[in-house]
Amino acid sequence: MPIYEFKCSECGLCFEEILPADHKQTPPCPQCKTNKKVEKLLSASVQHSGSAGSQASGCAPKGGFS
């Protein structure tokens, strides 16, 4: 099952959920418990270029895989 990234517009929390590919409903925010203002984020593929100057943005953690 794929991992989806979500962001809650109510409290600003970014979180991940493992869901079936054909899921229909947005999961509730684990912090404020609302699902009315949770949006699915578009995830970029991660490529390691070896450059120390790259910056991560949005909700994703900096650094990538180790």
Order of alpha helices (4+ residues) and beta strands (2+ residues): beta-beta-beta
